[in-house]
Amino acid sequence: MANSQRLRRVADQIQKELSGLLRTELKDPRVGMITLTGVEVSPDLAHAKVFFTTLGDPEARARTEAGLKRAAGFLRAELSHRLKLRVTPEVRFVHDASVERGARLSKLIDDAVAGRKDD
């Protein structure tokens, strides 16, 4: 069983390596500009849930998700070369809606404050 500090370090290293791989190695046109916002690693290091955000409409997000799902095996193989782990985690990509939710809440707050100033 891995301790929480080691899990955090492994998650940070996976995020760093995947960011580089997505930027330089992945040639799938469906995967454009994305930002990796976090990685959660299971205690046995067998699975890694990678959170990402992307700009665009829901169709573009769906295309990006499909491209990432298709590339997960390639990315895992490349991670196995770069990480010094006995078992390379299975990578699963999940869209992180927190950025969009935060922007929407910020706009609502700005609109509410602007409405008060007009009174």
Stockholm file with secondary structure:
# STOCKHOLM 1.0

chainA/1-119         MANSQRLRRVADQIQKELSGLLRTELKDPRVGMITLTGVEVSPDLAHAKVFFTTLGDPEARARTEAGLKRAAGFLRAELSHRLKLRVTPEVRFVHDASVERGARLSKLIDDAVAGRKDD
#=GR chainA/1-119 SS CCCHHHHHHHHHHHHHHHHHHHHHTCCCTTCCSEEEEEEEECTTSSEEEEEEEECSCHHHHHHHHHHHHHHHHHHHHHHHHHSCCSSCCEEEEEECTHHHHHHHHHHHHHHHHHHHHHC
#=GC SS_cons         CCCHHHHHHHHHHHHHHHHHHHHHTCCCTTCCSEEEEEEEECTTSSEEEEEEEECSCHHHHHHHHHHHHHHHHHHHHHHHHHSCCSSCCEEEEEECTHHHHHHHHHHHHHHHHHHHHHC
//
